[in-house]
Amino acid sequence: MLNDELKGQIQTAYRTFLENKSLKPRYGQRVMIAEVAKVFGNVALDEEGHRDGDPAVAVIEAGTGTGKTVAYCLAAIPIARHLGKPLVISTATVALQEQIVLKDLPDILRNSGLKFGFSLAKGRGRYVCLAKLDNLLRENQSMADQQQIFADDGFRIDVDEAGLKLYTRMVEALGGNKWDGERDSWPEALEDQDWSRLTTDHIQCSNRRCGHFQQCVFYKAREGVQKVDVIVTNHDLVLADLALGGGAILPDPRDCLYVFDEAHHLPDKAIGHFAHHTRLHATAEWLDQIDKNLSKLLAQHPLPGDLGRVLEQVPTTARDLKPHQQFMQQALGGIADFASAEDLGGNIRPQYRFENGEVPDELCEMGMELKAGFGRLSDQLQRIVDMLKEAMDGETTIGVSESQAEEWYPLFGALQARAEANWTLWTQFCLQDPEGKPPTARWLTLTEGGDIEVHVSPILAADTLRQYLWNPAFAALATSATLTALGKFDRFSHRAGLPRSAVCALAPSPFKHGEAGLLRVPNYGADPRDSVAHTAAIIEHLPEILADERGSLVLFSSRKQMLEVFAGVPAEFRQRVLVQGDLSKQELIRQHRKQVDDGKQSVIFGLASFAEGVDLPGKYCEHVVIAKIPFAVPDDPVEAALAEWIEKNGGNPFMEIAVPDASLRLIQACGRLLRTESDSGTVTVLDRRLVTQRYGKAILNALPPFRREID
């Protein structure tokens, strides 16, 4: 299928792009264009135009500075257009998504000679629901009118004045075509709790039955997405679409050419997407509210027929379920020794994990009661939702008007979704894991308010991604600057469930690491396993290490050590330090840049989130100091369950998980130094295990080829 005409089109587009931008071809970029064209362009088709044969998957690690967005776009867009299939570019972060839509694709469109349309696809939750906005405006307006009427009689009615103003402005902006209904394009920041009242999800949305459907901003945006050649979205939305069977939000996966940029996040995103949790006390309170509110509704509006009969059953089911929730909370509180645990963000959360994912029999029996109860509640609410749908369609008379049915539909839809989510959780909590397959991780956390949160999660996304993504997709590319660990693709392949037919390739970075960067491993006589001595050594030597640099970044694996070092360094040095957590990430970076621009020295103290995706070119980051090899926090329940399973099967979890993961994170951290071809600087790793331990030497040898200075 990759005929001479298509090859010529791709080559011409690349040559034109380079000439118009006065750029020189990069070897890594050319490698990537060739690999993408080969995999996407040689898919065999059946009579219906779908892929015929093995999954077509390419995995390309493209080093920093390769220009991978340009490479995969120039190769994939002509092929997608030739096939008449959409190219779906998915990213893990909003920052990259915006860069592709606002900068990269317009640049390619202007300079490559290719003609294509593109659009950004966001989930329903990013758009205002016109029905909810209308209801909120009417409710608040009614309250304001009542306030006016009763004010003369000395009665006071509280009105959400700020809300009323906001909703009025939104309606006016929509009516005047000054706003597209998307959260991100509203001129001011909106708090999550305020926005949640204004948006909806697929459960609550009444779709074509909604009186506002013709003007619906989400469906208008979705129509626009269906008509373009290139759709830019995020991993969460792709996974949500695949979980709904594919083709519900985005085009049918069988017709999609997918590009997953920042693909190293995909396995974890998939795990998170199929994980479930519930809070016991909060859910018991919710059941109590269902009982009270629906009993009150039935007392005020007796309903005839099937709707009335089913509605009468719901408060009873909720009432019967509540004590089972309370018994489970008491039982779990009795067995759980809530040890403090630190997550990758440095936050402390008390938790208790069931070893090997095995739940004691007595808890399973209680969980089965909850599963049965939530199953009954979910079924009853689903029957109500179905009847309300019929009433909105005018197909049947159920004792409520079409407008009443339209008003109730999202409310009962939300109740049904929560009941079903609890049914799913308790089903997974009590499930016997299949022999020989990775178990489900099961654990508890204690909230700040003292509620017990129950969690279940798969520990590997391999089967899920294989079944829902790689096998049905027409073709897919997974790319990132960090896909290999210890120089191999094994880690990503194992976690992402890559098909055997997947092609893996390296597109080297154009950076001359040996000339531009220096990697130092000094000997300060402190082993990171002795945290007190190691922290003291960092406090003593850090001001000297960073004496001359304008901008620098110090990365810690633990919040505790970061704060201890900050408290321990001299006051004069402390004045130039910005600490993660004191400000938002964006504001901290903005202040850091400003200090450097003003001719002052500035140092960022950061945790894991600053080791990836932070772009501080040139003078803004001349030195990266890494406190220690970034091994995963041992308290992570999913990683701990995976380690147990590997050990149970005769493997070595330290060498098979901990070391490859640490290698990947250390490469990402080192990647903060060189952001452009003109950058230079130093990476200092304050962890002697890189040179004293065998695994450390393997990690060291997988790092970018900087010049080395090892004491």
N, C-alpha and C positions, 0 to 999 in steps of 0.2 A: 504493500500500500504506500510505502514511503518512496514514491516515484521521483524521477529526476526533477519534475516541475516543483514538487513540494520542497525537495532538498534545495533547489535554486532559490525558492522564495525565502527559506530560512537563512541561507547564506547571504542573500541580498539585504535582508532586513538587518542582519548583524553588521554587515559592512557599512550600510547607510547610517545606522545608529552611531557607529564609531566615528565615521567621517563628520557627521553633523555635530557631534560632541567633541571633536578633536581629541579622541582617545586612541590609545594603542590596544590591540587585542591582548587579552590575558589568557595564558595557557589553561588555567583552571576553568575559566569561563567557557572556552572552546570545548574542553572535555565534557563539561556539563551539558552544553547545547547538544553535542553529539549523542550522549547517553540518553537524554530525555527524548530526542527525536527517534532514536532507535527503538526504545520501549513503547512510546506512544504511537509511533508510525508503523509498527509491524504487527499490530493486533489483527488476527484473522477474524472476519465477520461472518455471522450466519445470515440467513435470508432476511431476517428482520432488522439487520444492522447492529445486533448485539455481539459482544465478544464470543468467539467460538474457540474454546481451548483453555489452557491453564491461565490463572490470574496473571495480569500484566502489571508487575510492580517493580519500580526502580527505587533504590535507596542510595542517596548520594550525600556524602559528607563534603560540604563545600567550606573550605577554610575562610576565616575572616578576610574581607577584601576581595573575594572572588567576584562579587557582583552577581549573586545567585538569582535574585529576583529578575534581573534583565535576562539572564541565561535561560531560566525555565519559561519565561513569558515568550521570548523570541522563538523558542523551539515548539512550545505547546500551542500557542494561539493559532498559527497557520494550520496545524493539524486538526485542532478542534473545529475551526471554521470549515475546513475541507470536509470533515465528517458530519458537520451540522450538529455537533454536540457541544454542550456547555463545558467550559473550563472552570472548575471550582477551586479557588485558592483559599486555603484555610490557614489561619495563624493562631498562635496560643495567646498573644497579647494584643490589647487594643492599640498600643503604640505602633506595632508593625502593621496592623490592619490599616490604620490611618495613613501610615507612610506609603503603603502600596496604593491606596485609593487616591490620596491627595498629591502624591509626588511621583512615584515610580510609573504607574500606568499612564498618567498624562504625559510624562516625559517620553515613554516608549511610543505613545500615539503620535507625538509631535515629531520625533526624530528617526523612527524606523521605517516609515512608509507603509506600515501595516494599518489596515482599517478594521476597527472593532469597537463594540460598545461594551461598557462595564458598569457594574453597580455593586453597592455594598448591601449585603443581606444581614439583617439583624433579627433576633428573636421577637416574638410577639410582645414580650415584656418590656421592650425598648420603646413601644408605641403607646400613645394614649388611647384608651377605649372610649369612644364617643358616647356610648350608652352610660358608662359610669360617670363621665364628666357631666353629662346632661342631668343625671340623677343627683349628683353632688351639688350642682349649681341650683337645681330646683329646691332641694332640701334646705340648703343654706339660705336661699332667698325667702323661703317660707318661714324659716326661723327668724330672719331679719324683720319680716312683715309682722310676725306675732310679737316680736320685741317692741315694735313701734306701738302696736295696739294696746299691749298690757303695761307699757311704761307709765301711762297716765294713772293707772290704778295701783301703782307702787310695786308691781311684780317685776322681777328681773329675770330675763331669759338670756343665757350665755350663747352668743353667736360667734362662730369661727370667722372673725372679720378678715384675717389674713387669707384663710381658705377661700372665702367668698370673692375677695379681690383677685386671687390667683386664678380661680376657675373662670371668672368673667374675662380676665385678660386673655386666657387661653382660647376661649370661644371667639373673642374678637380677632385674635391673631389667626385662627383657623379660617374664620369667615373672610378675612381680608387677604388670604393667601400669603401671610407673612410668617407662617409657621407650618411645617409639614407634619406636626404631631409626634415627632421623634424626641425622646428625652434629651439626647445629646445635642440637639440643635436649639433647645430652649435657651434663651440668653443668660439665664441665671442657674446656679447650682440648685438642684432639687434634692431634699433629704429622702433617703430610702423609704421612710415610713409615710411621707407625703405622696411619693410617687406610687407606692404599692396600692393606694386607694384609687388611683387613676388608670391603672393598667389591668390586664386580664391574662389568662392562659388558655390553652386549647380546651381545657375541661369546662371552664366557665363561659367561654365564647359560644353564643348561639348561632354564629355563622350567618347563613343566608336568611335565617329567621329573624335576625335582629333588624329593628326599624332603622338603624343607622348603617346597614350593610353597604348601601350604594356609595356612601361617603367615607367608609372605613379606611383610615390611613394605613393600617397594616396591610389590608388586602390590596390597596392601590400600590403600595411599595412592593408587595409580592408579585403582582402582575408585571411591574416594571422589571423585576429580577428575571422573570421567565423569558423576557424578550431579548436579553443581552447575550453577548458571547462569553464574557468573563464575569463570574460572580465571586466577590471577595467576602469571606465570612470567617467564623472562628471554629475551633475544634468542638466547643460545647454545642454549637448549633448543628454541626454535622452529625455529632453523636446523638443528639436529641432526635434529629430527623431519622437516623438509622434505627433508633429504638422504637419509633412509630411505624417502622416497616419500610422506610425510604420513600421519597417522593411526596411526603406530607408537607414539608416546608420548602425544601430544595428540590431540584429535578430528580427524577428516578436515578438511583445509583448506577443502574445498568447503562445509562446514557452519559454518565459523567466522567470526564477526565479530571481526576483530583490532584491537587498539589498541596501537600501538608508541609508548610514551612514551620520552623521551630518544632519539627516532628518528634524531637526527644521528649516532648511533653505529652504526646498522644497516649502512650500506655497508661500513665497516671491519670490523665483526664478520663479515659475510658473506665478505669477502676472507680473513680469518684462518681461517674455517671450511673454506675450500677450498684452503688453502695446505698444503704438505707439507715435511718436512725429515727428514734422517737424519744420524747421526754415523758416519763411516767406520770408525774404529778400534773404537768401541764395538760396531758391528754385526758386524765381523770377529770380535771376542771372543764375541759372542752365537752366531755360526755355529759357532765352535769348541766352545762349551758344548753346542749341539744335537748335534754329532757325538759328543762324549765321553759325554754323558748317555744318548742313545738307544742308542749302541753297548753301553754298560754294561747298560742295561735289557734289550736283546735277548739279551745273554750270560747274564743271570740268569733271564730268562723267555722262552725261545724260543716264539714264537706261531705257531700254524698258520694256514693259509688266506690269504685276501686281506689281512687286517689285518697279518699277519706280513710278507707280500711287500712291501706298501707301506711299512711301517715300516722295512724293511731299506734301502729306496731313499733315505730322508730323510737319514741321516748322510752318505751318499755325495754327495748333492746339496749339502749344507751344506759338506762338505769341498772340493768342486770350486769352490764360490762364493768361499770365503775368499780365495784368491790374487787373484781379480778385484777384490775390495774393496781389497786392499793395493796392487795396480797402480794403481787409480783414485786412491788416496790419494797415491801418489808422483807421479802425473801432475799432479794438481791442486796439490799442494805446489810443483811445479816451475814452473807457469805463474802462480800467484797471488801478486801483490804485495800482501800484506795491509797495507793502510793503516789507520791508526786512524780509527774513526768513532764519533761520539756519537749515541745515539738520543734520542728525546724525553724519556726519563726521566733524561737526563744521564749515562747509563752508557757507558763506552768499550768498544767491541768491534771488534777487527781484522776487516776484511772485504774481499772482492774481488767486484766485480759484473761480469757479462758484459754488455757494452754491447748495447743493443737486444734483450736476451734471447737473443743468438745464441751458441751453444756451438760451439767449433771441431770440425771433422769427426772428428779422431782421438779426442776426448773422447766424441763421440756414439757412435762405434763401440764404445768401451769401455762406455759406458752401456747400449748395446743388449745387450751380453753380460750385464750385471748384470740388466737387465730380463728377459731370457730365463731366467736362472738363478733369479731370485726368482719368476718365473711358474711354473716347474717345482716349486719348493719350496712355493709357495702351493697349487698344485693337489694335490700329494701330501698336504699337511696337511689340506686341505679334504676329501679322500676319507676320511682317518682320522676327522675330526670327524663326517662323515656316517655312517660305520660305527658309531661310538660312540653316536650318536643312536639308530640302529636297535637296538643292544644294550640301551640304556636302556629302549626301548619293548618289549623282549622279542620283537622281530619276527624276529630272526635270532641264530644262535650264531656268534660271531666269535673264540671262544677266551678271552674275558674275561667275568667275571660282571657283572650289572647294576650292583652296587655299585662294582666296579672301573671300569666304564665311566663311571659318574657322577663318580668321583674324577678320572679322566683327562680328561674332557670339557673343563673350564675351562682345564686346562694346555695342551692341544693347540689349543683355541680361541684362547688368547692368542698362541701361536706362529704360528698361521695369520694372525691379524690383523696381526702385525708383519711377516710375510713379504709379505702383500698390500700393506701400507703402503709397503714398500720397492719393490715392483713398480710401484705407482702413481707414486711419486716418480721412478723412472728412466724410466717411460713419459713423464711430463711433462717431464723434463729433456731428453730426446732429440727431443721432438715438434717438427715443423715448424709454426710458428704460421701460421694462415690469413692470406692476403693481405688487407689492408684492415681486419683486426680488431686490437684491442689485443693486443700480445704478452704472453707470460708473463714475469714477472721471474724471473731466475735468478742466484743469488749464493752466495758461500761465507762462512762466518765461522770464525774460529779460536777454539776454546774455551780456557779458562784452563789446561786440562790438555794443550793442544797438539793436540787432535783437530780434524779438519776437519768442519764441519757444512755439508751441501749443502741449499740451499733452493730451492723453486719456489713461485711464488704468482701468481694472477691480479692484474692491476693495477687492474681495475675490476670491481665486483660487479653492474653494471647487467644484463647478460644473465642472470646467475644468479638475481637477485631477480625479474626479469620472468618467467622461466620457472617458478621454484619457488614464488613467493609471490604476486605481484600477479595473475597470470593465473588460477591455480586458486582463490584465496581467494574466499569469498562476498562479503566486503567488508572494507576495511581503512582505518584512520586512522593517519597518521604525524604525531606532534606533538612539539614541543620549544620551548623558549624561544629556540633559535637554529637556524633552518633556512634563513634567507635569508643571503646574503653580498652585500655591496654593494647591499643593498636588493632583491635578486632571488632567486627560488627556483631559478635555473638550475643552480647548483652541486649542490644536493641532487638535483634532477631527473636530471642527467647521471650522478651517481655511484650513485644508487639505481635507475636504469632505470625511472623512473615511466612508466606507460602514458599515452598521449595524452589519455585520458578523465579523468585525475586532475584534481581540483578543488583549487586552492591558495588559501588565505585567511589573513588576519592577524587575530588577536584581540588588540587592544592592551592593554598593561599599565595598571592603574589608577594607577600611581605618577606623581606630578607631578615628573618628573625635573628640570625647570627650576627648581622651587622647592627641591627636597630635595638636589640634587647639583650640585657644581661640577667641571668638567673643566679641569685646568691643563696647559699645555704650556710649561714654563719654558725659558729660553734660557741654558744654562750653557756654551755654546761648544764642546761636544764632540759629534762625529758618532759614532753607534753603530758605524759601519763601522771606526772607529779604536778597537779594543777597549781598548787601554791607556789612552788619554785619557778614554774614556767611563767606564771603571771608576773612574779617579781622580776624575772629576767626581761620580760617585755617592757615593764615599767622603767627599768634601768636603761635599756638600750634604745628604745623607740625614738626619743628626742634626737639622739645622735644619728640614727638611721635616716631620719627625715629632716636633717638640719638645713639642707640646701634647696629642696624641691619646692616649687611653687604650689602645685596641686598633687595630692596623693590620696590613696585609698587603703585603709587598713581593714582586712576582713577577718572576722572572728567566727568560730563555730558555736559559741555559746554566749547568750546575752549576759550571763553572770560574769564571765571573764571580761567581756567588753566594758561593762560598767565598772568593774574593779580596776581595770587598766586606766580608764578615764579618771577615776577618783584618785589614782596613785601617781599619775604623771605630774610634773611641776606645773604650778598655776600659770606660768608664762606660756608653756606649750599648750595647756588646756584651752587657752583663749582662742586658739586657731582651729579647735576640733569641733566638728558638727557630728552629733551622735544620732544614729537611726532610732526612731521612736519619739524623739522630741518634736519633730515636724513631719509633715507628709513627705513621702519620697520625692515628689516633684519640687516641693518648696525647699527641701534640703539641698537638692542638686542646684536649684536656682541660686540659693545663697552662696553655695560653694563656688559656682562660676563667677558670681559678682565679686566675691572676695579676691579671687585670682585676677579678674579683670581690673580691680582697683589696686593691683600691685602687692596684695597681701598674700601670705602663705595660708593655705587652707587644707585641712585633713578631714576626710570623712571616715568615721568609724561605722562599719556596716556588718550585717549578718548575711545569711544565704541569699536573700533577694537582691543584694547589691553585687553578688558575684556573677550575675547573669543579666543581660539585657540593658546594662547601664552603659551609656555612651559618653565618655569623657575624653575627647581627642586632645592631642597636643599638650599644651601647658596645664590643662585641667587634671591630667593624671600622668605624672612623670615617674611615679613610683607606686607599685602595688606591694603591700606587705600582707602576707598570709600567715596568721598566727599558728595554724597547724593543719595537717592533712584533714580535709573536711569529711571525716567518716560520718555516716548517717547517725542521727540520734538513736540510741539503742531502744528508747521507749516507744518508737513508732509501732503501733500494734499490727499494721499490715506487714511491715518489713520483718517484725519479730515472728509472725506466723509463717511467713515465707521461709525464714531461716530455719525454723523448726521442721518444716516439711522437707527442706533440702537435706538437713541432718538425718532425718528419719529415713531418707532414701539413700543414705550412705555418702552424701556429698559433704563438702566443706563450705558452710555458709559464709565464712569470713573471706575465703579466696574466691568464691563464686558470686557473692553479692557485695560484701562490704568493700573489698579492694577495687573491683571494677567501678562501682558507684563513686567511690572517693576519687578515682582517677579521672572520671568524667567531670566531677565538680571542680577538681583542681585545674583542669584544662580550661574550664569556663572562667574560673577566677583569674588565671593568667591571661585570658583573652581580654581582660579589661585594659591591658597596657597599650597594645598597638591597635588603634582604631582606623588609622589612615596610613598610606605608604610613607608619609613623611614623619610619622611619630617615632620616638625613641624613648628609652627609659630602662628601669630596673624592676625586677620582681624579686622580692626577698621572702623566702619561706623559713619560718622560725621553728622548724621541726626536723630534727636530726634523723628521724626514722627514714627519711628519704634516702639516706646514705648508709645507715647502720643495719637496716632490716632488708631481707630479700624482697619482700613485697614492696618495700619503699623504693628499691632500685627499679623495680618493674614500673611503678608509678612515675618515677623520675624520667625513665627512658621514653615514656609515652607523651611527655610534655613537648610543647613547641620547641624547635631546635635553637633556643637562645644560646649565646656564649655562657659558659658556666664558671662560677667562682665558688668553689666549695672549700671551706676551712677544714 
